[in-house]
Amino acid sequence: QMMKFAWDNYKQYALGKNELRPLTKNGHIGNMFGGLRGATVIDALDTLYIMELEEEFQEAKQWVEKSFDLNVNGEASLFEVNIRYIGGLLAAYYLTGEEVFKSKALELGEKLLPAFNTPTGIPRGVINLGSGMSWSWGWASAGSSILAEFGTLHLEFLHLSELSGNPVLSLSLPQVMNIRRVLSRVEKPQGLYPNFLSPVTGSWVQHHVSIGGLGDSFYEYLIKSWLMSDKKDSEAKKMYDDALEAIEKHLVKKSAGGLTYIAEWRGGILDHKMGHLACFSGGMIALGAQHAAQSRRQRHMELAAEITSTCHESYTRSDTKLGPEAFRFDAGSEAMATRLSERYYILRPEVVESYMYLWRLTHDPKYRHWGWEVVQALEKHCRVEAGFSGIRDVYTTSPSHDNMQQSFFLAETLKYLYLLFCEDDVLSLEDWVFNTEAHPLPINHTDFKA
Ligand code: DMJ
């Protein structure tokens, strides 16, 4: 019902725009996708399909067939286009076998390749989809590329290169593999990966380490690359194991009140803060723990459960029962936002993502209970007349709305909630890995049907 409500309102007021503005009942285009449109359509395709919302899936598919225009000219985030558009199209293709999704994914994938043309081969963050010119984000220090951006390409580009049979896209495989070469050469402070790397020199530009924003999905794609390769990509597994060991050693902390969290690191100094984004890590660590050596398996499952429980605390300690954008463990604060600017919730998925993995891997009913709390809170505080909206302050029961139904709400938040309450064989973790936008990609690449 929630998905149908979110989709129907998007369709009615914003079809063809990137997101729905549910208060003003119009569409939002934004500047992340370089002139591409329909981010919500592409992000919603696989969720509609697995929820068996057949009519709505057909509406979305028809929009892709008739209106999805790739001949655009604008500045796009390589990362966002990859995870939402390429990931969404690939997943729709693998679930349905419909060629239109494959051909659009391949066509778009080719347009992203010029971003890799840098002295090191580390792609820049922004690309003009028309001219192929690329550059770094203005806000990224000294023209650097971001770990979570160039480190979150592997899953999709592996599929593109396998599906293409075309020499241009086949080249994308050595290009994404080269990213690991560059990372293996650069010295890692205490085994940690900083978030900013120069695409020109291949050295770190700033020593900020985070498992939340700017770093997050780099770690996720290491363990998922290994899983998607049917456990053959041992290089990725080793990089993941080593990175997690350094994180455990240097960043995992316990608060005075007994809550486990993962701090950020700035040139050797800890910032006792967790972003909402970092809450995906409970699920990732649990997933990785299934395949860890016996000695580490139990410890990692406990760590995953503790982090997920801390993220749950960040929700239960708010008045709305939704979590803030960031929460801190300092100055007497525990799992609560201490800054006005961090009190908002924009329909993010990471906490329910971890509930879904922990449920599937432990079957502890508390995860379904916690997921249901989120459903109720979303219904109470985020549902408005024409869709779902983010809220500006989770610590008030009459929050003001931000007038934005993010596309990842349909791709991720609602999909993970649905999967939390499904049987385990719906998109089984044995057969599928989810990209960082929750788009399922098959482990057995020849088995196309869900
Ligand atoms: C999504 O687009 C992806 O999950 C990404 O990895 C991080 N941010 C958003 C959702 O919060």
Boltz pocket constraint, residues with backbone or C-beta under 6 A from the ligand:
constraints:
  - pocket:
      binder: B
      contacts: [[A, 217], [A, 277], [A, 348], [A, 349], [A, 350], [A, 408], [A, 412], [A, 436], [A, 437], [A, 438]]
      max_distance: 6.0
